[in-house]
Amino acid sequence: MLKWIVGDVTITKLVEFETSFPGGVAGGMLPDATPAEVKGIDWLCPHFATEAGDLKMSVHALLLQTPTFRLIVDTCVGNHKARKSPMFNMLDTDFLLQLERAGWSRASVDGVLCTHLHVDHVGWNTMREGERWVPTFPNARYYMGEVEYAHWQSAAGGPAKAALFADSVQPILDAGLATFVAMDAILLPEVRLIPTPGHTPGHVSVLIESKGERAVITGDLMHHPAQIARPHWSSDFDSDKDHSRRTRADFLARFSDSPTLVIGTHFAGPTAGRVVRDGDSYRFLT
């Protein structure tokens, strides 16, 4: 498991699964990222792309251990959940075993933060117990954005959204474990949220600051490091593509050429690095 130390905070990457697939597919994650375009970004291979120009991706949670608190940022897809995407449907992974190997019991988790309420960020909020879905982390507060929750409550999402809420969000509400927070909320002395809308209206990233050191967890403001080199590439999963482009541009300008450790929520391989200017764009140094 990859680990990073930021002052008094330890961040651990807990992988649910990794995969690779070709971009450049309309209706997909990065429709502009054709294999030819990906191969044109020379620093992506080998960590983030294959020699053929396929995109390497990771679905993982990030475990934040502060001096006083254990916080999980995003809870992946989860096991035994019926999902529209074949990649996510009815998984059966050893996520909880890996959590234990990291030294975290389910009962030891103090908080869970969902950067947004998409299927691959809320799945392990709950687990199957008999015929019911119950909170996986029974002693945790589950932090969800006020704006994000209001969006998903009002948006027309059809059966897929209804299923996600029924098995991964509603059981948290029913258990009284949900805490709704502002997009710029301070969760802990070392951890606060920064608004990064566009992928969804209430999307947030996570800023960690301790002892003069700083890291930021992206969430899905970027799905892949290719978007560091090509910030104008938006996902077809973004609710507002133009807004997501502006958010990415602001984020890259803010954190580039600084000591800030940028940790990608879906970045494969080394996952974390620093953003530096590269001519009219940027590159990712790991």
C-alpha positions as CSV (number, residue, x, y, z in Angstrom):
1,M,0.0,0.0,0.0
2,L,1.3,3.4,-0.9
3,K,1.6,5.9,2.0
4,W,2.4,9.5,2.2
5,I,3.3,11.6,5.3
6,V,2.0,15.2,5.4
7,G,3.2,16.7,8.7
8,D,1.3,14.7,11.4
9,V,-1.1,13.1,8.8
10,T,-0.5,9.7,7.2
11,I,-2.4,9.1,4.0
12,T,-2.7,5.5,2.7
13,K,-4.0,4.3,-0.7
14,L,-6.4,1.3,-0.4
15,V,-7.0,-0.1,-3.9
16,E,-10.3,-1.7,-4.7
17,F,-9.3,-2.5,-8.3
18,E,-7.2,-1.2,-11.2
19,T,-7.8,-1.5,-14.9
20,S,-6.9,-0.1,-18.3
21,F,-9.0,0.7,-21.3
22,P,-9.0,2.8,-24.4
23,G,-10.2,6.4,-24.2
24,G,-11.7,8.4,-27.0
25,V,-15.1,6.8,-26.7
26,A,-18.1,9.0,-27.0
27,G,-20.2,8.9,-23.8
28,G,-17.2,7.6,-21.9
29,M,-14.8,8.9,-19.3
30,L,-12.5,10.9,-21.6
31,P,-13.8,11.1,-25.2
32,D,-10.9,13.3,-26.3
33,A,-8.3,10.8,-25.1
34,T,-7.9,8.7,-28.2
35,P,-4.9,6.3,-28.1
36,A,-3.0,8.6,-30.5
37,E,-3.6,11.7,-28.3
38,V,-2.6,9.8,-25.2
39,K,0.6,8.6,-26.8
40,G,1.4,12.2,-27.6
41,I,1.7,13.0,-23.9
42,D,5.1,11.3,-23.5
43,W,5.3,11.3,-19.7
44,L,2.1,9.3,-19.2
45,C,3.7,6.0,-20.0
46,P,4.4,3.6,-18.2
47,H,2.6,4.7,-15.0
48,F,-0.6,6.2,-16.3
49,A,-0.9,4.8,-19.8
50,T,0.1,1.7,-21.8
51,E,2.4,1.7,-24.8
52,A,-0.8,1.3,-26.9
53,G,-2.2,4.5,-25.5
54,D,-4.8,2.9,-23.3
55,L,-5.6,4.7,-20.0
56,K,-4.6,3.1,-16.7
57,M,-7.1,3.8,-13.9
58,S,-7.5,3.0,-10.3
59,V,-10.5,2.9,-8.0
60,H,-9.2,3.4,-4.4
61,A,-10.0,4.9,-1.1
62,L,-7.7,7.2,0.8
63,L,-7.2,6.6,4.5
64,L,-6.3,9.7,6.5
65,Q,-4.8,9.2,9.9
66,T,-4.5,12.4,11.9
67,P,-3.3,12.5,15.5
68,T,-6.9,12.3,16.7
69,F,-9.1,11.0,13.9
70,R,-9.4,8.3,11.2
71,L,-11.1,9.5,8.0
72,I,-11.8,7.6,4.8
73,V,-12.1,9.7,1.7
74,D,-14.4,8.1,-0.9
75,T,-15.5,4.5,-0.5
76,C,-15.2,3.1,-4.0
77,V,-17.8,0.8,-5.6
78,G,-18.5,-1.8,-2.9
79,N,-19.3,-5.5,-3.0
80,H,-22.4,-7.3,-4.2
81,K,-24.1,-4.2,-5.7
82,A,-26.1,-4.3,-8.9
83,R,-24.7,-1.6,-11.2
84,K,-25.3,-0.6,-14.8
85,S,-21.6,-0.6,-15.6
86,P,-20.1,-4.1,-16.1
87,M,-16.9,-2.8,-14.6
88,F,-18.7,-2.0,-11.3
89,N,-21.5,-4.7,-11.3
90,M,-21.6,-7.2,-8.4
91,L,-18.0,-6.9,-7.3
92,D,-16.5,-9.3,-4.8
93,T,-13.2,-7.9,-3.7
94,D,-11.1,-8.1,-0.6
95,F,-11.4,-4.4,0.2
96,L,-12.3,-5.0,3.9
97,L,-9.4,-7.5,4.3
98,Q,-7.0,-5.0,2.9
99,L,-8.4,-2.4,5.3
100,E,-7.6,-4.7,8.2
101,R,-4.1,-5.3,6.8
102,A,-3.7,-1.5,6.9
103,G,-4.4,-1.6,10.6
104,W,-7.9,-0.2,10.4
105,S,-10.8,-2.1,11.8
106,R,-14.3,-1.1,10.6
107,A,-15.1,0.0,14.1
108,S,-12.0,2.2,14.3
109,V,-13.1,4.6,11.5
110,D,-14.2,7.9,12.9
111,G,-15.4,9.5,9.7
112,V,-16.1,9.0,6.0
113,L,-16.1,11.8,3.4
114,C,-17.7,11.5,0.0
115,T,-16.2,14.0,-2.4
116,H,-19.4,13.5,-4.4
117,L,-22.2,11.0,-4.6
118,H,-21.3,9.0,-7.7
119,V,-21.4,5.2,-7.7
120,D,-17.6,4.7,-7.4
121,H,-17.3,7.0,-4.4
122,V,-20.0,5.8,-2.0
123,G,-20.1,2.0,-2.4
124,W,-18.4,0.9,0.8
125,N,-20.5,3.3,2.8
126,T,-22.6,0.2,3.3
127,M,-22.3,-3.6,3.3
128,R,-24.7,-6.4,3.0
129,E,-26.0,-8.0,6.2
130,G,-28.5,-10.6,5.5
131,E,-31.2,-8.9,3.4
132,R,-30.3,-5.4,4.5
133,W,-27.6,-2.8,3.7
134,V,-26.0,-1.5,6.8
135,P,-23.3,1.1,7.5
136,T,-19.9,-0.5,7.0
137,F,-18.3,1.8,9.6
138,P,-20.8,1.9,12.5
139,N,-19.0,4.4,14.6
140,A,-18.2,6.9,11.8
141,R,-19.9,10.2,10.9
142,Y,-20.5,10.2,7.1
143,Y,-19.8,13.7,5.7
144,M,-21.8,14.5,2.6
145,G,-22.0,17.9,0.9
146,E,-25.2,19.9,1.3
147,V,-25.1,21.1,-2.3
148,E,-24.3,17.6,-3.6
149,Y,-27.1,15.9,-1.7
150,A,-29.6,18.5,-2.7
151,H,-28.6,18.1,-6.4
152,W,-29.1,14.3,-6.3
153,Q,-32.3,14.6,-4.4
154,S,-33.8,16.9,-7.1
155,A,-32.1,15.6,-10.3
156,A,-33.8,13.0,-12.5
157,G,-31.5,10.0,-12.3
158,G,-33.8,7.1,-13.1
159,P,-33.4,3.5,-11.7
160,A,-29.6,3.7,-11.5
161,K,-29.7,6.7,-9.1
162,A,-32.5,5.2,-7.1
163,A,-30.6,1.9,-6.6
164,L,-27.4,3.8,-5.6
165,F,-29.3,5.8,-3.0
166,A,-31.2,2.8,-1.7
167,D,-28.1,0.7,-1.0
168,S,-25.4,3.3,-0.3
169,V,-26.9,6.5,0.9
170,Q,-30.3,5.9,2.5
171,P,-29.0,3.4,5.0
172,I,-26.6,6.0,6.3
173,L,-29.5,8.5,6.8
174,D,-31.6,5.9,8.4
175,A,-28.9,5.1,10.9
176,G,-28.5,8.8,11.8
177,L,-24.9,8.8,10.8
178,A,-25.0,11.5,8.0
179,T,-23.6,15.0,8.5
180,F,-24.2,17.5,5.7
181,V,-21.5,20.0,5.3
182,A,-20.7,23.1,3.3
183,M,-18.4,22.9,0.3
184,D,-15.7,24.8,2.2
185,A,-16.2,23.0,5.5
186,I,-13.3,22.5,8.0
187,L,-13.6,18.9,9.1
188,L,-10.5,18.7,11.3
189,P,-7.7,21.0,12.2
190,E,-5.6,19.4,9.4
191,V,-8.4,18.7,6.9
192,R,-10.8,21.0,5.0
193,L,-12.8,21.0,1.8
194,I,-12.3,23.2,-1.2
195,P,-15.2,23.6,-3.7
196,T,-14.3,22.1,-7.1
197,P,-17.7,21.9,-8.9
198,G,-18.2,20.9,-12.5
199,H,-18.0,17.2,-12.4
200,T,-21.1,17.5,-10.2
201,P,-22.6,20.7,-8.7
202,G,-21.4,20.0,-5.2
203,H,-18.1,18.3,-5.9
204,V,-15.3,19.0,-3.4
205,S,-11.6,18.3,-3.1
206,V,-9.8,17.7,0.2
207,L,-6.9,19.9,1.4
208,I,-4.6,18.5,4.1
209,E,-2.2,20.9,5.9
210,S,0.0,20.0,8.8
211,K,3.3,21.4,10.1
212,G,3.9,23.5,7.0
213,E,3.3,20.6,4.6
214,R,0.3,20.4,2.2
215,A,-1.5,17.8,0.1
216,V,-4.7,17.9,-1.9
217,I,-7.0,15.0,-2.9
218,T,-8.5,15.7,-6.3
219,G,-11.7,13.7,-6.3
220,D,-13.0,13.7,-9.9
221,L,-12.2,17.2,-10.9
222,M,-9.6,15.2,-12.9
223,H,-10.2,11.5,-13.7
224,H,-6.7,11.0,-15.2
225,P,-3.3,12.7,-15.3
226,A,-3.8,13.3,-19.0
227,Q,-6.1,16.1,-17.9
228,I,-3.1,17.8,-16.3
229,A,-1.5,18.1,-19.8
230,R,-4.9,18.7,-21.4
231,P,-7.1,20.6,-18.9
232,H,-9.7,21.2,-21.6
233,W,-10.4,17.5,-21.8
234,S,-13.7,16.9,-19.9
235,S,-15.4,13.7,-19.1
236,D,-18.8,12.8,-20.5
237,F,-19.7,12.0,-16.9
238,D,-19.3,15.7,-16.0
239,S,-22.6,17.4,-15.3
240,D,-21.2,20.7,-16.6
241,K,-18.2,20.3,-18.9
242,D,-17.5,24.0,-19.2
243,H,-17.5,24.5,-15.5
244,S,-15.3,21.4,-15.0
245,R,-12.7,23.0,-17.4
246,R,-12.7,26.2,-15.5
247,T,-12.4,24.4,-12.2
248,R,-9.4,22.3,-13.5
249,A,-7.7,25.4,-14.8
250,D,-8.1,27.2,-11.5
251,F,-6.9,24.1,-9.6
252,L,-3.8,23.7,-11.7
253,A,-2.9,27.3,-11.6
254,R,-3.3,27.3,-7.8
255,F,-1.3,24.2,-7.0
256,S,1.3,24.1,-9.8
257,D,5.0,24.9,-9.1
258,S,4.4,24.5,-5.4
259,P,5.4,21.9,-2.8
260,T,1.7,20.7,-2.7
261,L,1.4,16.9,-3.1
262,V,-1.5,16.2,-5.5
263,I,-3.1,12.9,-4.9
264,G,-5.4,11.7,-7.7
265,T,-8.5,9.8,-6.7
266,H,-8.4,7.7,-9.8
267,F,-4.7,8.0,-10.7
268,A,-3.0,4.6,-11.1
269,G,0.6,3.7,-10.2
270,P,2.3,6.2,-8.0
271,T,-0.9,8.2,-7.7
272,A,0.7,11.3,-6.1
273,G,3.1,13.9,-7.3
274,R,3.6,17.6,-8.0
275,V,2.1,19.6,-10.8
276,V,4.6,21.8,-12.7
277,R,4.2,24.2,-15.6
278,D,5.2,22.8,-19.0
279,G,5.1,25.5,-21.7
280,D,1.4,26.5,-22.0
281,S,0.3,23.5,-20.0
282,Y,1.4,21.3,-17.1
283,R,3.0,17.9,-16.3
284,F,2.8,15.6,-13.3
285,L,6.1,14.7,-11.6
286,T,6.0,11.6,-9.4
